[in-house]
C-alpha cells in the first residue's frame, strides 16, 4: 500500500491535481518543491553537487527496491499511466524477496553516498565509466521512489530505536543521495530518510500524510474496498540491478569504515513530554513555549544562551523555501536568568516568558512574510564571494555574523492535509546537528504530547544528547509547575 499510495500521489502531482495546503486555511503554499519528492537525486560533484530531476521525463514507471543490499527495479505504472494495483505490487515485492534470498550483499555500495562529497564525486565519475553502473545509477535517480525492505524487526514501542535505524540504517540500505528513501521493517514499522537540499519537511510531510492515510482495514486487519477487488495487470517482471565494482574494492572498504564511524559518532535520544494543550491553557504560543523550554534547558546546562536557529517556511511565495527565526532575544535571556533566581517573583517570570514568546511569535510571522534577514544576507555574501570582492564588507567578517548555530531547532510539521488522523500520524521526526559541538533538536507537537529528537556528536567534548534531553524534560516540567502554582 505504501508504494501504491506514493504512486497515486505522484500521478496526482504530475497531473496538477494535488490540492495546495493553506496557511490558516486561506493562503495557499507554493507546490514547486513537490517535484523533487520523486525521480530526483543529488549527484556529487568535485566542486559543487547538482540536483538531477527526472520529474518531467517520460516514461517514469518504476520504484527501486533495496533488499539485503541488492537493488531491484519494480514497475508500478504502465507506459500509458495506469497504476498497478496493490495486489500486483505485492506480487512484485514477493518476487523480489524470493530473488534476494537469505544472503546479504556485503559490497556496501550505498555507503559511497555517505562519503565527503568530493571523495564520492571522484568515485562516482569512475563508476559511470562502466555502462552497467551508469544505467543502475540512472535507474535509482529516475525512480518514483526508493524502498528499503528491511530484515530488522523493529520494536513498535521503542521510538528511539526506530529513529536511530531510520537515521542511518546499516551500510547497505540508505542511498543518501535519493530524495526520499522509505524504510519498511519486517514488523511493518515505516519511516523515511530525506535528502534535504532539494526540499523541506513541510513538503515531505504532505506526501507522508497522504500515504499514511490512504488505506483502510476491517476488524480482521484486511484491506477493505476499493483495494481488495482490484486486479493486477501484466507489467515487466522485477529486474535485479547490477554493479561492476571491480577496481573499487579499497574505496568500498574506506567508505564502509567511514559510515561505521559516522554511525558510532551519532548520539540520538528521543523523549516525550506533555503537549501543546498546556501552553494553550496558559494563553501562550505553544511554539514559543517549546522554544523557551530549550533556551532554559541550555542556559541551565551551559550557563549561556547560544545562537539558535529555528526554521520558518516561506512557501507563501513562489519557489519559497525557508527563512531563519532567531529565538534568542534580550527577552528570552531575561527569562532564562530570572527563572531560577529566587529573588524574582513568579509573576515576573511569567511576564518575562510571555514577552519572550510573543517576540518569538512575531519574529516567526515576519520571517514567513519574507521579512527575515538571514537568506538575504547569505545571498549578498555569496555574491561578494562569487565576484571576488576584496576586502569583504565588514559585516561579513564580523564575529557575530560568523557565529555558528550550536542549537538548531525545527518543529516537525503535522496536519499538512485535510486527511490527517492522529492514529495514522508520525510519532517522531529528526535531523542531525549542523555543528560539531552543538545540537539538532526536532519536536513533533500534538495536543497531548511532544516527541523530542535530540542529536549531537559523541566525539564532541561539549555535548551529551541524553543530558540535554533530560534538561529539556525538566524545563518543560518546571514551566508547567510555574503556572500550576
N, C-alpha and C positions, 0 to 999 in steps of 0.2 A: 504493500500500500504506500510506503514512503516513496518508492520510485514512481509509482503510478501518479500520486498526488503532486510530486515535484514536476513530473512531465506535464500534467494538466496546468499547473501554474505557469510553466514555460510557454505552453501553447497559448494560453490566455494573454500572457505578456506580449508575445510576438504579434498577436492579432490586435493589440491595443485595447483589450477588454478588461484589463485589470483596473479596479477602482482605486483612485488616489486616496490614501489616508489623509485625514484633515486635522489641522490644529484647531482645537476647541470645536470640532465638527463644522468648521466654517471654511478655513483657508486650506486649500489643497497643498500637499507636499509634492515636490518635483520627483518624477519617476526615472530620471535619466540614469541614475546609478544602477537601476534594476537590471539593465542589460548585462552588467558584469556578474550577475548571480550565476549565469550559465555560460558554458562554452568560452571560458576565459581562463587565462593562465598568465602568471608573472614570469616572463622569460629573463634569465640572468644575462647581464652584460658586464664587460670588464670595467667600464666606467659608469654606465647607467643602465638600469633594468628598463624593460618596456612591458606594457600591458598588451598582450595579444588577445584580441576579442573576435571570436567567430560568430557572434550572436546573429549577424545578418547574413551569414553564409548559408548556402543550400547544398545538399540537404543536411540538416542536423537531426540525427535519428537515434543516437546511442548514448548509453551510460558506460563508464568504465568501472569494473568491479575488482577490488583487491581482495584476494583470499589466500592466506598463508604465504604472503609475499609475492604471489603470482597475479598477473594482470589479465583481465578478460574484457572483451567488447561485447556488450549486450544491447541488441536492437530493441528499442521501445516504441518507435514510431515507424509507420510505413513511409515510403517516399512521398506518398500523397498526403501525409499529415495525420493519418488515423492513429490514435493512441492505443497501444496494446493493452489488453485487459489485465487486471490483477492476476487472473489465472494464468495467462500467457507469460507474464513477468515471473510469476512464481516458478513455472516450469523451467524458464531460462536460468533462474538462480539455482534451482535444484541440479540442473545440468552442470553449472559452473562448480558447485560444491563437489559433484562427482568427479569432474575433471581435475580439480585441485587435489583431491585425495587427502591423505593424512600426513603428508610430509611437507615441511616448510621449505620455501626457497630462502636460503640464508644469504643470498648475494647482498641484500640490503640496498638496492639501487635507490630507493626512496630517501635514504639518508643523505644523498648528494644535495637534496633540496634544503638541508639544514646547515650546509656549509656557509662560511662567509661568501658574499655574492661574487666577488672577483674570482675566488677559487672555483666556485661552481660554474661560472661562466666559461672558464678555460676548459673544464671537463666537458661541459655541455657542447662546446664547439667541437671537441674531438669526438664525442659520441655521435653528433649529427653527420660526421663524415661517412658513417655507415648507414645505408638506406634503411635497414631494418630498425635501427634506433630512431632515425628521423621520422619514420612512419608511426612508431609507437608513441613518441613524444607528441606528434600532431594529434593522434587519436585521443590521448589524455587531455590535451589542451582544448580540443573541439568537442569534448563530451558534454552533454547536457548537465551531467552531474557525475560525481565520483563517490562510490560507496565502498567502505571498508567493512567486509563481513568478518567480524572478529571471532576468534576461537575462545576468547576470555568470557567467563561467566560473571558479569558484574553484579555485585550485591545491590539489589534495588533500593536498599535503605542506607547505603553508605555513599552519601553525596560527594564527600571529599575524594573517595577512591575513584568514583566515576569521573569527577572533574580532572583529576590528575591524569587519568588514562586518555581522556579526550584532548587534554592539553598537548600531549606529545606522542601518545601511542608508544609503539616499540620502534625498532629500527626499520620496519618493513611496511607499515600501513598508513603513513601520513605523507601525502605528496604536498608539501607545504606551499608549493607554488600555485596550486589549484585554488580557484576562487573559494570553493567550499568542498570539504570532504565530510560526508555524512558517515558516521560510525554506528554500526549496529552490533551490539554484543549478543552472544548466544542466548542470554536471558532476556533479550528484547529491549534492553536499555538503549536509547537512541540519543545521539548528540552530534554536534557539528564542530569542525575546526575550520576557521575562516581566515583567509588571507586578506589583510586589512587594507592594502594600499589602494584598491580599486573601489571599495565600498565600505559602508559603515554599518554599525549594529542595527540601526533603525531599518535599514534595507533588508538585511538578512533576517531580522526579526519578523518582518511581514511575511516572507516566504515560509519561515518556520511555523508561524501560527496557522497559515493556510494548510500546510502539510499535516500538522498535528491535529487539526480539527476536521480533516476530510475523510474520516472513516467512522463508521458506526458498527456496534456489535450488539448481539442479542444477549440474553441472560446466560447463555452457554458459551459465550466468547466467540461466536461465529459471526463473520461479516454479514451484515444484512443488506437488503436492496439499497441501491441499484447494482451493487457489485457482484452479488452471489451468482446471478444467472448470466453474466457477461461471458461471451465465448472468446477463446483465443483465436487469432488469425495467424496464418503462416508468416514467419519472418526468418531471416537468416539465423542459423544456429549460433550460439556464443562461440567466439574465437579466442584462442589463447594468444595474447600479445607477446612478442618475442623481443629479446635484447641480445646484442652482441657486445659483451663486456670484456672481451679479450684485450689485454694491454692496460686495463683499468683496475687490476687487482689491488695494487698498492693504494690507489686513490679510494677504493671502496673500503679498505681496512681503515684508512685515515678518517674517512667521513663517518664510519660507524663509531670509531673511538671518540670523535668529536661530538656526535649526538649523544653517546652514552654520558659524556662529561656534562653536556648541557642538561640532560635529564637529572643527573645526580646533583647538579647545582640548583635545580628548580625547587624552591621552597613554597609550596602552595598549601594554604589552610582555608577551610570553609567552615563558617559558623552560621548560626541563625539566631536572630533576636526578634523582639516584637515588631509589628509592622506600622504602617502609616496611620492606623486608626488613632494611635496615641497622640502624635503631634497635631492631628486634625482636631481632636478633642480639646487640645490646648490652644487651638486657633492660631497655629503656626504652620509655616510651609514645611511639608514633610521632607522635601529635598534639602531645604536649608537646615532642618533639624539633623538629618543624617550627616550633612557636611560638617556641621559644628561638632557633632559627636566625634568625627575623625580628627578635627582640629584639637579638641580637648584630649583625645587619646594620645595624639602625637606630642602635644605640649607636656603632658604628664610623663611620658616615657623619655623624652629627649630635652625637656625644659626649653624648647624653642618651637616656633612656628616656621615651617619651611614653605618655599614656593610650591603652590598646589595647583594642579590642573584639573579642571572639570570640563567635560565636553558639552557643547550646545549644538543642536542641529541648525543649519542654515538652509534646509531644503524647502523653506517657504519661497526661495528664489530659484530661478532656473539654473541648473547644474550646481546648486549649493551642496556643500558637504558639512563642514563643522566650523565652529569658532570656539575660542577658549573662554571659559569662565574662570576668573581668579577669585576663589572663595576667601582667601586671606586678605583681610582689611584691618584697618585700625579698630573697627568694631569687633571683629572676631578675636583679635588679640586681646582686647579689653575683656571680652567674655571669658577667654581661657584663663587669664591671670586672676580674674575675680572669683572663678568658680570654687576653688579650694582655699580661698582667703577667708578665714573665719571672721575677719573684721567687716566683710562686705555682707549686708543684709540679703537674704534670699530674694526679696522683691527686686533689689537692684540687679542681681544676677539674671533674673527673669527678663528684666528690661534690656539688659545687655544682649541676651540671647535673641530677643525679638528684633532688636536693632541690627544685629549681625545677620539674622535670617532674612529680614526684609531687604537688606542691602544685597545679599547674595541673590535673592529672587529678582531684584531689579536688574542686576548685572546680567543674569541669565536671559531675561526678556530682551534686554538691549542687544545682547550677543545674537539672539535668534533673529532680531530685526536688522542685522547687518551693521550694527554699531560697535562691534568689538574691534580691538586693535591688533591682536596677535597675527592674524593671517595677513592683514595689510602690511604690517611692519616686516613680516617674513618675506613678502613679495618684494618690498623695497630692498631688503637685504640681498635677495637673490639677484636682483637687477644690478646692485652695486658690485657684487662678486663677479657676476657674469660679464660685466663691462670693464672688469679690472680697475675699478675705481680705487685710486691710491692718493692719499690715505682714505680709509673708510670714514664716513661720517662718525662723529664722536659717539652718537647714540649706539652704534653697533659694536663699539669697543668698550662700552660702559659695563662695569661689573654687574649691575642689576640686570641689564639686558641678557647677559650671558649666564645667569644662574640657571641651574638645571631644575626640572620639575621632579624633585625627590619624592613627592606624593602625587601620583597620577590616578585620577578617580573618574568613574563614569557609572551612571545608573543604567543597568541593562534594560532595554525597552520591552514592555509587555503591552498587551491590549492595543496592538497596531492594526487590528482588523475588527470588523463587527462580528466575526465568527468566534471570537475569543471565549474560551471557557476555562475556568480555574483548574478543573480536573485534567485538562489536556495541555496545561501550560508548562513552561520550563520551570525548573526548580533552582537553576544556578546558571550564571554566566561568568566570564572571567577573561583576563588578559595579563600579559607579563609586565613586570616593571620596565620602565623606559630608561632607568639609570642603574648603574652597578650598585649603588648604595641607597636605593630608595625602594618604594613600594608601588605596586599596581593594585588598586582596590576597586573591584566591581561590586555593586549592590543591586540586587533584584528585589523590587518592592511590591508587596501585596498588602491588603488591609491588615491581616493578622500576623504576618511575619516578613522579615527581610533576610535574604540569604546574602552573606558577605563572602566574597572570594578575595583573599589577601595573598599576594605573590611578592616574593623577593628572591635574592640570590644567597644561597648558603655560603658562598665564598666571601660575602661581604662581612667585615668585622662589625658593621654598624647595625645590621638588620636581623630581625628574627620574626618570621611571619606568625608563629604561634603566640608569641608575647604581644605583638601588636594587635592581633585579632582579639586577644583577651582584653587588651586596653580599650578597644572599640566596644566590646561587650559591656565592660564596666562603665564606660562613659554613657552608653545607652541606658543602662540601669539607673545611673545617677541622675540623668536628665529626667527620667520618669519620676524618680523619687522627689526631685525638686518641685514638681507640680503636684505630687500626691500629698506633700507635707501641709 
